[in-house]
């Protein structure tokens, strides 16, 4: 049912105030991002990057990917993950997708895949010595996006 939730979320998102996307990413950009991160994106994430690239609405920002600009962390899952792996020991299978602005972030947890290959979404933070999972916040990307969109569409 989660893929249906992804579709529903992306149908509702344009109804949110201040809806913005970056447009889709090319297969080459997606492939380079996967290579740099050392993971294969799930179906939902790949479709999101292909069609939207990035999503912002009413105070929410779901990160995109830009393998060609690794100096800009904000809004770029690739740059954020690579930086935090190097600086703080971010687990390799965690890909940041959302910043709660309180020291916690949402991550796609590719070390915990469902039967359909979709990673769960966790909320975690760096406690000064290691990353600590606070909670699992969604079964997958589609459920996560639908939860945010469902709170904000008009």
DSSP file (Angstrom, degrees, kcal/mol; ACC not computed):
  #  RESIDUE AA STRUCTURE BP1 BP2  ACC     N-H-->O    O-->H-N    N-H-->O    O-->H-N    TCO  KAPPA ALPHA  PHI   PSI    X-CA   Y-CA   Z-CA
    1    1 A X     >        0   0    0      0, 0.0     4,-1.5     0, 0.0     3,-0.2   0.000 360.0 360.0 360.0 -18.1    0.0    0.0    0.0
    2    2 A X  H  >  +     0   0    0      1,-0.2     4,-2.1     2,-0.2     5,-0.1   0.847 360.0  56.7 -67.3 -34.8    2.9    2.3    0.5
    3    3 A X  H  > S+     0   0    0      1,-0.2     4,-2.4     2,-0.2    -1,-0.2   0.908 106.2  52.3 -62.3 -37.8    3.6    2.9   -3.2
    4    4 A X  H  > S+     0   0    0      1,-0.2     4,-2.7     2,-0.2    -1,-0.2   0.869 106.6  53.6 -62.5 -35.6   -0.1    4.1   -3.4
    5    5 A X  H  X S+     0   0    0     -4,-1.5     4,-2.6     2,-0.2    -1,-0.2   0.873 106.7  51.8 -66.8 -35.9    0.7    6.5   -0.5
    6    6 A X  H  X S+     0   0    0     -4,-2.1     4,-2.3     2,-0.2    -2,-0.2   0.949 111.4  46.7 -62.1 -48.3    3.7    7.9   -2.5
    7    7 A X  H  X S+     0   0    0     -4,-2.4     4,-1.5     1,-0.2    -2,-0.2   0.928 113.5  48.7 -59.8 -46.1    1.4    8.5   -5.5
    8    8 A X  H  X S+     0   0    0     -4,-2.7     4,-2.2     1,-0.2    -1,-0.2   0.914 110.3  51.7 -60.7 -44.2   -1.2   10.1   -3.3
    9    9 A X  H  X S+     0   0    0     -4,-2.6     4,-2.3     1,-0.2    -1,-0.2   0.909 110.0  48.2 -59.4 -43.4    1.4   12.3   -1.6
   10   10 A X  H  X S+     0   0    0     -4,-2.3     4,-0.5     1,-0.2    -1,-0.2   0.749 111.0  51.4 -74.3 -22.2    2.7   13.6   -4.9
   11   11 A X  H  < S+     0   0    0     -4,-1.5    -1,-0.2    -3,-0.2    -2,-0.2   0.850 115.7  41.5 -76.0 -36.4   -0.9   14.3   -6.1
   12   12 A X  H >< S+     0   0    0     -4,-2.2     3,-2.2     1,-0.2     4,-0.3   0.796  96.5  79.2 -80.0 -29.6   -1.6   16.3   -2.9
   13   13 A X  H >< S+     0   0    0     -4,-2.3     3,-2.2     1,-0.3    -1,-0.2   0.846  85.3  58.6 -52.3 -43.3    1.7   18.1   -2.7
   14   14 A X  T 3< S+     0   0    0     -4,-0.5    -1,-0.3     1,-0.3     5,-0.2   0.696  98.8  62.0 -63.5 -14.1    0.9   20.7   -5.4
   15   15 A X  T <  S+     0   0    0     -3,-2.2   139,-1.5    -4,-0.1    -1,-0.3   0.544  85.1  98.5 -85.1  -7.4   -2.1   21.8   -3.3
   16   16 A X  B X  S-A  153   0A   0     -3,-2.2     3,-1.1    -4,-0.3   137,-0.2  -0.527  87.1 -99.9 -78.9 146.6    0.3   22.8   -0.4
   17   17 A X  T 3  S+     0   0    0    135,-0.7    41,-1.8     1,-0.2    -1,-0.1  -0.379 105.3  14.1 -63.3 143.1    1.2   26.5    0.0
   18   18 A X  T 3  S-     0   0    0     39,-0.2    -1,-0.2     1,-0.2     2,-0.1   0.756  84.8-178.7  63.1  29.0    4.6   27.4   -1.4
   19   19 A X    <   +     0   0    0     -3,-1.1     2,-0.3    -5,-0.2    38,-0.2  -0.391   6.7 167.2 -60.7 128.3    4.9   24.2   -3.4
   20   20 A X  E     -B   56   0B   0     36,-2.6    36,-2.6    -2,-0.1     2,-0.3  -0.995  14.9-180.0-146.1 138.4    8.2   24.0   -5.3
   21   21 A X  E     -B   55   0B   0     -2,-0.3    34,-0.2    34,-0.2    32,-0.1  -0.866  28.7-135.3-127.9 169.2   10.1   21.3   -7.1
   22   22 A X        -     0   0    0     30,-1.4    31,-0.2    32,-0.7    33,-0.1   0.402  51.8-110.4-101.2   0.7   13.4   21.4   -8.9
   23   23 A X        -     0   0    0     29,-0.9    -1,-0.3    31,-0.3    29,-0.2  -0.062  54.5 -47.4  81.0 164.0   12.3   19.4  -11.9
   24   24 A X        -     0   0    0     27,-0.5     2,-0.3    29,-0.1    26,-0.3  -0.158  49.9-125.9 -71.3 161.0   13.5   15.9  -12.5
   25   25 A X        -     0   0    0     24,-2.5    28,-0.1     1,-0.1    -1,-0.1  -0.759  28.8-110.7-101.2 151.5   17.1   14.6  -12.4
   26   26 A X     >  -     0   0    0     -2,-0.3     4,-2.4     1,-0.1     5,-0.2  -0.327  25.8-110.8 -77.1 162.5   18.6   12.7  -15.3
   27   27 A X  H  > S+     0   0    0      1,-0.2     4,-2.7     2,-0.2     5,-0.2   0.854 120.7  55.0 -59.7 -34.5   19.5    9.0  -15.2
   28   28 A X  H  > S+     0   0    0      2,-0.2     4,-2.6     1,-0.2    -1,-0.2   0.919 108.0  46.8 -66.1 -43.8   23.1   10.0  -15.2
   29   29 A X  H  > S+     0   0    0      2,-0.2     4,-2.1     1,-0.2    -2,-0.2   0.902 114.1  48.0 -64.7 -40.6   22.7   12.3  -12.2
   30   30 A X  H  X S+     0   0    0     -4,-2.4     4,-2.5     2,-0.2    -2,-0.2   0.932 112.8  48.5 -64.9 -45.5   20.8    9.5  -10.4
   31   31 A X  H  X S+     0   0    0     -4,-2.7     4,-2.3     1,-0.2    -2,-0.2   0.901 111.6  48.8 -62.0 -42.7   23.4    6.9  -11.3
   32   32 A X  H  X S+     0   0    0     -4,-2.6     4,-2.7     2,-0.2    -1,-0.2   0.891 110.9  51.5 -64.4 -38.7   26.3    9.2  -10.1
   33   33 A X  H  X S+     0   0    0     -4,-2.1     4,-2.4     2,-0.2    -2,-0.2   0.925 110.3  48.0 -63.4 -44.5   24.5    9.8   -6.9
   34   34 A X  H  X>S+     0   0    0     -4,-2.5     4,-1.9     2,-0.2     5,-1.4   0.909 112.5  49.7 -61.7 -41.7   24.0    6.1   -6.3
   35   35 A X  H  <5S+     0   0    0     -4,-2.3    -2,-0.2     2,-0.2    -1,-0.2   0.930 112.1  46.7 -63.9 -45.7   27.7    5.5   -7.1
   36   36 A X  H  <5S+     0   0    0     -4,-2.7    -1,-0.2     1,-0.2    -2,-0.2   0.882 118.5  41.8 -63.5 -38.4   28.9    8.2   -4.7
   37   37 A X  H  <5S-     0   0    0     -4,-2.4    -1,-0.2    -5,-0.2    -2,-0.2   0.685 103.1-130.5 -83.7 -19.4   26.6    7.0   -1.9
   38   38 A X  T  <5S+     0   0    0     -4,-1.9     2,-0.3     1,-0.3    -3,-0.2   0.792  72.1  98.6  73.7  27.9   27.2    3.3   -2.5
   39   39 A X  S   <S-     0   0    0     -5,-1.4     2,-0.5    -6,-0.2    -1,-0.3  -0.928  71.1-123.8-137.9 162.8   23.5    2.4   -2.6
   40   40 A X        -     0   0    0     -2,-0.3    -9,-0.1    -3,-0.1     6,-0.0  -0.956  36.4-120.8-105.8 125.0   20.8    1.8   -5.1
   41   41 A X        -     0   0    0     -2,-0.5    77,-0.0   -11,-0.1    -7,-0.0  -0.318  27.8-114.3 -63.8 147.0   17.8    4.0   -4.7
   42   42 A X     >  -     0   0    0      1,-0.1     4,-2.9     4,-0.0     5,-0.3  -0.228  33.4 -96.8 -72.4 169.8   14.5    2.3   -4.1
   43   43 A X  H  > S+     0   0    0     73,-0.3     4,-2.4     1,-0.2     5,-0.2   0.920 123.7  46.9 -55.6 -49.3   11.7    2.5   -6.6
   44   44 A X  H  > S+     0   0    0      2,-0.2     4,-2.5     1,-0.2    -1,-0.2   0.919 114.7  45.8 -63.3 -44.2    9.9    5.4   -4.8
   45   45 A X  H  > S+     0   0    0      2,-0.2     4,-2.9     1,-0.2     5,-0.2   0.924 112.4  50.5 -66.0 -44.0   13.1    7.4   -4.4
   46   46 A X  H  X S+     0   0    0     -4,-2.9     4,-2.5     1,-0.2    -1,-0.2   0.928 112.4  47.0 -59.5 -45.0   14.2    6.9   -7.9
   47   47 A X  H  X S+     0   0    0     -4,-2.4     4,-2.6    -5,-0.3     5,-0.3   0.910 111.2  52.3 -63.8 -41.7   10.8    8.0   -9.2
   48   48 A X  H  X>S+     0   0    0     -4,-2.5     4,-3.0     1,-0.2     5,-1.9   0.945 112.7  44.2 -58.3 -49.4   10.9   11.0   -6.9
   49   49 A X  H  <5S+     0   0    0     -4,-2.9   -24,-2.5     3,-0.2    -2,-0.2   0.891 114.5  49.9 -65.3 -39.1   14.3   12.1   -8.2
   50   50 A X  H  <5S+     0   0    0     -4,-2.5    -1,-0.2   -26,-0.3    -2,-0.2   0.899 124.1  27.7 -64.6 -41.8   13.4   11.4  -11.9
   51   51 A X  H  <5S+     0   0    0     -4,-2.6   -27,-0.5   -27,-0.2    -2,-0.2   0.829 139.5  11.0 -93.9 -34.2   10.1   13.4  -11.7
   52   52 A X  T  <5 -     0   0    0     -4,-3.0   -30,-1.4    -5,-0.3   -29,-0.9   0.749  66.2-161.9-119.5 -36.9   10.6   16.1   -9.0
   53   53 A X  S   <S+     0   0    0     -5,-1.9    12,-0.7   -31,-0.2     2,-0.3  -0.041  76.5   4.9  79.6 -35.3   14.3   16.2   -8.0
   54   54 A X        -     0   0    0     -2,-0.8   -32,-0.7    -6,-0.2     2,-0.4  -0.942  68.3-147.1-172.5 154.3   13.4   18.1   -4.8
   55   55 A X  E     +BC  21  62B   0      7,-2.0     7,-3.4    -2,-0.3     2,-0.4  -0.982  16.2 171.2-144.1 131.2   10.3   19.1   -3.0
   56   56 A X  E     +BC  20  61B   0    -36,-2.6   -36,-2.6    -2,-0.4     2,-0.3  -0.999   7.9 155.6-136.3 139.6    9.5   22.1   -0.8
   57   57 A X  E >   - C   0  60B   0      3,-2.3     3,-2.6    -2,-0.4   -39,-0.2  -0.919  63.3 -20.1-162.0 139.3    6.2   23.3    0.6
   58   58 A X  T 3  S-     0   0    0    -41,-1.8   -40,-0.1     1,-0.3     3,-0.1   0.742 130.4 -33.3  29.8  61.9    5.1   25.4    3.6
   59   59 A X  T 3  S+     0   0    0      1,-0.2     2,-0.4   -41,-0.1    -1,-0.3   0.539 116.3 109.5  81.7   7.8    8.2   25.1    5.8
   60   60 A X  E <   -C   57   0B   0     -3,-2.6    -3,-2.3     2,-0.0     2,-0.4  -0.944  43.0-173.6-118.4 138.2    9.1   21.6    4.7
   61   61 A X  E     -C   56   0B   0     -2,-0.4     2,-0.7    -5,-0.2    38,-0.5  -0.952   8.5-165.2-134.3 114.4   12.0   20.6    2.5
   62   62 A X  E     -C   55   0B   0     -7,-3.4    -7,-2.0    -2,-0.4    36,-0.2  -0.891  35.8-117.9 -97.6 116.5   12.5   17.1    1.2
   63   63 A X        -     0   0    0     34,-2.5    13,-0.2    -2,-0.7     2,-0.1  -0.075  26.4-158.2 -59.2 148.8   16.1   17.0    0.0
   64   64 A X  B     -d   76   0C   0     11,-2.5    13,-3.2   -10,-0.1     2,-0.4  -0.252  21.9-102.9-102.9-162.0   17.0   16.3   -3.6
   65   65 A X        +     0   0    0    -12,-0.7     2,-0.2    11,-0.2    11,-0.1  -0.982  31.7 170.1-129.3 142.0   20.3   15.0   -5.1
   66   66 A X    >   +     0   0    0     -2,-0.4     3,-1.3     3,-0.1    13,-0.1  -0.678   4.9 179.4-149.3  91.9   23.0   16.9   -6.9
   67   67 A X  T 3  S+     0   0    0      1,-0.2     3,-0.2    -2,-0.2    -1,-0.0   0.612  82.3  59.8 -70.3  -9.4   26.2   14.8   -7.4
   68   68 A X  T 3  S+     0   0    0      1,-0.2     2,-0.3     2,-0.0    -1,-0.2   0.516 103.0  50.5 -96.2  -6.5   27.8   17.8   -9.2
   69   69 A X    X   +     0   0    0     -3,-1.3     3,-0.5     1,-0.1    -1,-0.2  -0.692  56.1 155.5-131.7  80.7   27.6   20.2   -6.2
   70   70 A X  T 3   +     0   0    0     -2,-0.3    -1,-0.1    -3,-0.2    13,-0.1   0.445  66.8  69.9 -87.1  -0.1   29.0   18.5   -3.2
   71   71 A X  T 3  S+     0   0    0      1,-0.1     2,-0.8    -3,-0.1    -1,-0.2   0.734  85.7  72.2 -86.3 -24.1   29.9   21.8   -1.5
   72   72 A X    <   +     0   0    0     -3,-0.5     7,-0.2     1,-0.2     8,-0.2  -0.821  56.7 175.4 -96.9 106.9   26.3   22.8   -0.9
   73   73 A X    >   +     0   0    0     -2,-0.8     3,-2.4     6,-0.2     7,-0.4   0.923  49.1  93.8 -76.8 -45.9   24.9   20.6    1.9
   74   74 A X  T 3  S-     0   0    0      1,-0.3     3,-0.1     5,-0.1     5,-0.0  -0.249 104.7  -0.5 -58.9 125.7   21.4   22.1    2.4
   75   75 A X  T 3  S+     0   0    0      1,-0.1   -11,-2.5   -14,-0.1     2,-0.6   0.484 108.1 105.7  79.3   3.4   18.8   20.4    0.3
   76   76 A X  B <>  -d   64   0C   0     -3,-2.4     4,-2.7   -13,-0.2     5,-0.2  -0.895  48.0-170.1-123.3 102.0   21.3   17.9   -1.2
   77   77 A X  H  > S+     0   0    0    -13,-3.2     4,-2.5    -2,-0.6    19,-0.4   0.849  87.7  53.4 -57.6 -36.5   21.2   14.4    0.2
   78   78 A X  H  > S+     0   0    0    -14,-0.3     4,-2.5     2,-0.2     5,-0.2   0.966 113.1  40.4 -66.0 -53.2   24.4   13.4   -1.6
   79   79 A X  H  > S+     0   0    0     -7,-0.2     4,-2.5   -10,-0.2     5,-0.2   0.912 116.7  50.7 -62.6 -43.1   26.5   16.2   -0.2
   80   80 A X  H  X S+     0   0    0     -4,-2.7     4,-2.7    -7,-0.4     5,-0.2   0.937 112.6  45.5 -60.3 -48.5   24.9   15.9    3.3
   81   81 A X  H  X S+     0   0    0     -4,-2.5     4,-2.2    -5,-0.2     5,-0.2   0.932 114.4  47.1 -63.2 -47.0   25.5   12.2    3.5
   82   82 A X  H  X S+     0   0    0     -4,-2.5     4,-1.9    -5,-0.2    -1,-0.2   0.907 114.7  47.0 -64.0 -41.5   29.1   12.3    2.3
   83   83 A X  H  X S+     0   0    0     -4,-2.5     4,-3.1    -5,-0.2     5,-0.3   0.945 114.4  45.8 -63.4 -48.5   30.0   15.2    4.6
   84   84 A X  H  X S+     0   0    0     -4,-2.7     6,-1.9    -5,-0.2     4,-1.8   0.784 109.6  55.1 -72.1 -25.8   28.4   13.6    7.7
   85   85 A X  H  X S+     0   0    0     -4,-2.2     4,-1.0     4,-0.3    -1,-0.2   0.937 115.9  38.9 -64.4 -46.2   30.0   10.2    6.9
   86   86 A X  H  < S+     0   0    0     -4,-1.9    -2,-0.2    -5,-0.2    -3,-0.1   0.922 126.0  34.4 -70.4 -46.2   33.4   11.9    6.9
   87   87 A X  H  < S+     0   0    0     -4,-3.1    -3,-0.2    -5,-0.2    -2,-0.2   0.838 136.1  14.0 -81.4 -35.0   32.9   14.3    9.8
   88   88 A X  H  < S-     0   0    0     -4,-1.8    -3,-0.2    -5,-0.3    -2,-0.1   0.399  99.1-106.8-128.5   0.6   30.6   12.4   12.2
   89   89 A X     <  -     0   0    0     -4,-1.0    -4,-0.3    -5,-0.5    42,-0.2   0.842  43.8-170.8  74.8  32.8   30.6    8.7   11.1
   90   90 A X        -     0   0    0     -6,-1.9    -1,-0.2    -9,-0.2    -2,-0.0  -0.341  36.9 -98.1 -54.4 132.1   27.1    8.7    9.7
   91   91 A X    >   -     0   0    0      1,-0.1     3,-1.9     2,-0.1    -1,-0.1  -0.293  28.9-127.3 -54.8 137.2   26.2    5.1    8.9
   92   92 A X  T 3  S+     0   0    0      1,-0.3    -1,-0.1    -3,-0.1    -2,-0.1   0.793 106.3  54.9 -59.4 -32.1   26.8    4.4    5.2
   93   93 A X  T 3  S+     0   0    0     16,-0.1    17,-3.1     2,-0.0     2,-0.5   0.392  89.4  92.3 -87.1   4.3   23.2    3.0    4.7
   94   94 A X  E <   -E  109   0D   0     -3,-1.9     2,-0.5    15,-0.2    15,-0.2  -0.878  54.2-171.5-101.6 127.4   21.6    6.2    6.0
   95   95 A X  E     -E  108   0D   0     13,-2.2    13,-2.9    -2,-0.5     2,-0.1  -0.970  21.8-130.3-119.5 117.6   20.6    8.9    3.5
   96   96 A X  E     +E  107   0D   0     -2,-0.5    11,-0.3   -19,-0.4   -15,-0.2  -0.429  36.4 159.8 -69.4 136.4   19.4   12.2    4.9
   97   97 A X  E     +     0   0D   0      9,-2.8   -34,-2.5     1,-0.4     2,-0.3   0.498  60.3  26.7-130.3 -11.7   16.2   13.5    3.4
   98   98 A X  E     -E  106   0D   0      8,-1.3     8,-2.9   -36,-0.2     2,-0.6  -0.967  59.1-146.0-160.0 135.2   14.7   16.0    5.9
   99   99 A X  E     -E  105   0D   0    -38,-0.5     6,-0.2    -2,-0.3   -38,-0.2  -0.920   2.1-166.2-108.8 120.0   16.0   18.4    8.5
  100  100 A X        -     0   0    0      4,-2.2     5,-0.1    -2,-0.6    -1,-0.1   0.517  35.2-131.6 -80.1  -4.7   13.8   18.9   11.6
  101  101 A X  S    S+     0   0    0      3,-0.4     4,-0.1     1,-0.1    -2,-0.0   0.654  88.8  89.0  64.6  17.5   16.0   21.9   12.6
  102  102 A X  S    S-     0   0    0      2,-0.5    -1,-0.1     0, 0.0     3,-0.1   0.080 118.9 -81.6-127.8  22.4   16.3   20.7   16.2
  103  103 A X  S    S+     0   0    0      1,-0.3    23,-0.5    22,-0.0     2,-0.3   0.318 105.5 101.8  93.7  -8.1   19.4   18.5   15.8
  104  104 A X  E     - F   0 125D   0     21,-0.1    -4,-2.2    19,-0.0    -2,-0.5  -0.835  48.2-174.0-110.8 149.1   17.4   15.6   14.4
  105  105 A X  E     -EF  99 124D   0     19,-2.6    19,-2.4    -2,-0.3     2,-0.4  -0.932  26.0-117.5-135.0 159.5   17.0   14.6   10.8
  106  106 A X  E     -EF  98 123D   0     -8,-2.9    -9,-2.8    -2,-0.3    -8,-1.3  -0.845  35.4-171.2 -95.6 136.1   15.0   12.0    8.8
  107  107 A X  E     -EF  96 122D   0     15,-2.6    15,-2.4    -2,-0.4     2,-0.6  -0.967  28.9-125.6-127.7 141.5   17.0    9.4    7.1
  108  108 A X  E     -EF  95 121D   0    -13,-2.9   -13,-2.2    -2,-0.4     2,-1.0  -0.795  30.5-147.1 -76.4 124.1   16.2    6.7    4.5
  109  109 A X  E >   +EF  94 120D   0     11,-2.9     3,-1.9    -2,-0.6    11,-0.8  -0.762  22.3 177.6-102.2  90.3   17.6    3.6    6.3
  110  110 A X  E 3  S+     0   0D   0    -17,-3.1     3,-0.2    -2,-1.0    -1,-0.1   0.468  76.2  70.4 -73.7  -0.3   18.8    1.3    3.5
  111  111 A X  E 3  S+     0   0D   0    -18,-0.3     2,-0.4     1,-0.2    -1,-0.3   0.534  99.9  51.0 -87.3  -6.6   20.0   -1.2    6.2
  112  112 A X  E <  S+     0   0D   0     -3,-1.9     8,-1.7   -19,-0.2     2,-0.3  -0.778  76.4 172.7-132.5  87.9   16.4   -1.9    6.9
  113  113 A X  E     - F   0 119D   0     -2,-0.4     6,-0.2    -3,-0.2     2,-0.1  -0.754  25.4-133.3-100.7 142.1   14.5   -2.7    3.7
  114  114 A X    >   -     0   0    0      4,-2.8     3,-2.2    -2,-0.3    -1,-0.1  -0.282  42.4 -89.8 -77.0 174.2   10.9   -4.0    3.4
  115  115 A X  T 3  S+     0   0    0      1,-0.3    -1,-0.1     2,-0.1    -2,-0.0   0.790 129.1  55.9 -57.1 -29.6   10.1   -6.9    1.1
  116  116 A X  T 3  S-     0   0    0      2,-0.1   -73,-0.3     1,-0.0    -1,-0.3   0.372 121.5-106.5 -87.0   5.7    9.5   -4.5   -1.7
  117  117 A X  S <  S+     0   0    0     -3,-2.2     2,-0.4     1,-0.3    -2,-0.1   0.512  75.2 137.0  86.0   5.2   13.0   -3.0   -1.4
  118  118 A X        -     0   0    0    -76,-0.1    -4,-2.8   -75,-0.0    -1,-0.3  -0.705  49.6-130.8 -88.2 134.7   11.9    0.3    0.2
  119  119 A X  E     -F  113   0D   0     -2,-0.4    22,-0.3    -6,-0.2    -6,-0.2  -0.524  20.6-115.9 -80.1 149.4   13.9    1.6    3.2
  120  120 A X  E     -F  109   0D   0     -8,-1.7   -11,-2.9   -11,-0.8     2,-0.5  -0.354  26.8-121.5 -71.7 164.6   12.2    2.7    6.4
  121  121 A X  E     -FG 108 138D   0     17,-2.5    16,-2.2   -13,-0.2    17,-1.6  -0.959  33.0-173.6-112.3 125.2   12.4    6.3    7.4
  122  122 A X  E     -FG 107 136D   0    -15,-2.4   -15,-2.6    -2,-0.5     2,-0.5  -0.810  23.2-135.0-116.1 156.3   14.0    7.0   10.8
  123  123 A X  E     +FG 106 135D   0     12,-3.1    11,-3.2    -2,-0.3    12,-1.5  -0.958  41.5 155.5-106.7 127.3   14.5   10.1   12.9
  124  124 A X  E     -FG 105 133D   0    -19,-2.4   -19,-2.6    -2,-0.5     2,-0.3  -0.951  22.2-166.0-148.1 164.3   18.0   10.2   14.3
  125  125 A X  E     -FG 104 132D   0      7,-1.9     7,-2.9    -2,-0.3     2,-0.6  -0.972  31.3-103.8-149.4 163.2   20.6   12.7   15.6
  126  126 A X  E     - G   0 131D   0    -23,-0.5     5,-0.2    -2,-0.3   -36,-0.0  -0.807  24.9-164.6 -90.5 122.3   24.3   12.8   16.5
  127  127 A X        -     0   0    0      3,-2.8     4,-0.1    -2,-0.6    -1,-0.1   0.244  57.3 -86.6 -94.6  14.1   24.7   12.7   20.3
  128  128 A X  S    S+     0   0    0      2,-0.2     3,-0.1   -40,-0.1    -2,-0.1   0.070 124.1  34.3 104.9 -23.8   28.3   13.9   20.3
  129  129 A X  S    S-     0   0    0      1,-0.5     2,-0.3   -40,-0.0    -3,-0.1   0.550 124.7  -0.2-132.3 -24.0   29.9   10.6   19.8
  130  130 A X  S    S-     0   0    0     -5,-0.1    -3,-2.8     2,-0.0    -1,-0.5  -0.982  75.8 -89.6-159.7 164.1   27.5    8.5   17.6
  131  131 A X  E     -G  126   0D   0     -2,-0.3     2,-0.4   -42,-0.2    -5,-0.2  -0.633  39.6-161.7 -80.4 141.2   24.3    8.7   15.7
  132  132 A X  E     -G  125   0D   0     -7,-2.9    -7,-1.9    -2,-0.3     2,-0.4  -0.989  15.5-131.3-129.5 126.5   21.3    7.6   17.7
  133  133 A X  E     -G  124   0D   0     -2,-0.4    -9,-0.3    -9,-0.2     3,-0.1  -0.626  19.0-175.7 -75.5 127.0   17.9    6.5   16.3
  134  134 A X  E     -     0   0D   0    -11,-3.2     2,-0.3    -2,-0.4   -10,-0.2   0.855  63.1 -35.5 -87.5 -43.1   15.1    8.3   18.1
  135  135 A X  E     -G  123   0D   0    -12,-1.5   -12,-3.1     0, 0.0     2,-0.6  -0.976  53.8-100.8-169.9 160.6   12.3    6.5   16.3
  136  136 A X  E     -G  122   0D   0     -2,-0.3   -14,-0.3   -14,-0.2     3,-0.1  -0.856  37.0-178.2 -86.8 123.3   11.0    5.0   13.1
  137  137 A X  E     +     0   0D   0    -16,-2.2     2,-0.3    -2,-0.6   -15,-0.2   0.631  59.4  10.3-104.4 -15.0    8.8    7.6   11.6
  138  138 A X  E     -G  121   0D   0    -17,-1.6   -17,-2.5     1,-0.1    -1,-0.3  -0.981  60.9-126.2-160.1 151.3    7.5    5.9    8.5
  139  139 A X  S    S-     0   0    0     -2,-0.3     2,-0.3   -19,-0.2   -25,-0.1   0.807  91.9 -20.8 -66.9 -29.5    7.5    2.5    6.8
  140  140 A X  S  > S-     0   0    0    -20,-0.2     4,-2.1     1,-0.1   -20,-0.1  -0.951  80.2 -75.7-165.2-178.8    9.0    4.1    3.6
  141  141 A X  H  > S+     0   0    0    -22,-0.3     4,-2.8    -2,-0.3     5,-0.3   0.894 123.1  53.3 -57.5 -46.1    9.5    7.3    1.7
  142  142 A X  H  > S+     0   0    0      1,-0.2     4,-2.5     2,-0.2    -1,-0.2   0.905 109.8  47.4 -59.9 -43.4    5.9    7.5    0.4
  143  143 A X  H  > S+     0   0    0      2,-0.2     4,-2.0     1,-0.2    -1,-0.2   0.887 112.4  51.1 -64.3 -38.8    4.4    7.2    3.9
  144  144 A X  H  X S+     0   0    0     -4,-2.1     4,-1.7     2,-0.2    -2,-0.2   0.952 112.7  43.8 -63.1 -50.5    6.8    9.9    5.1
  145  145 A X  H  X S+     0   0    0     -4,-2.8     4,-3.1     1,-0.2     5,-0.3   0.911 112.3  53.1 -63.6 -42.3    6.0   12.3    2.3
  146  146 A X  H  X S+     0   0    0     -4,-2.5     4,-3.0    -5,-0.3    -1,-0.2   0.893 106.1  54.7 -61.3 -38.7    2.2   11.7    2.7
  147  147 A X  H  X S+     0   0    0     -4,-2.0     4,-0.7     2,-0.2    -1,-0.2   0.905 113.4  41.0 -60.8 -41.6    2.5   12.4    6.4
  148  148 A X  H >< S+     0   0    0     -4,-1.7     3,-0.7     2,-0.2     4,-0.5   0.935 118.3  45.4 -71.2 -46.4    4.1   15.8    5.8
  149  149 A X  H >X S+     0   0    0     -4,-3.1     3,-1.8     1,-0.2     4,-1.7   0.902 106.0  60.8 -64.6 -41.2    1.8   16.7    2.9
  150  150 A X  H 3< S+     0   0    0     -4,-3.0    -1,-0.2    -5,-0.3    -2,-0.2   0.750 104.4  50.1 -59.9 -24.2   -1.3   15.5    4.7
  151  151 A X  T << S+     0   0    0     -3,-0.7    -1,-0.3    -4,-0.7    -2,-0.2   0.590 120.1  34.0 -85.6 -12.3   -0.7   18.1    7.4
  152  152 A X  T <4 S+     0   0    0     -3,-1.8  -135,-0.7    -4,-0.5    -2,-0.2   0.523  80.5 110.5-127.3  -6.6   -0.2   21.0    4.9
  153  153 A X  B  <   A   16   0A   0     -4,-1.7  -137,-0.2  -137,-0.2  -140,-0.1  -0.466 360.0 360.0 -81.7 152.5   -2.4   20.8    1.8
  154  154 A X              0   0    0   -139,-1.5    -1,-0.1  -142,-0.2  -138,-0.1   0.407 360.0 360.0 -91.6 360.0   -5.2   23.2    1.4
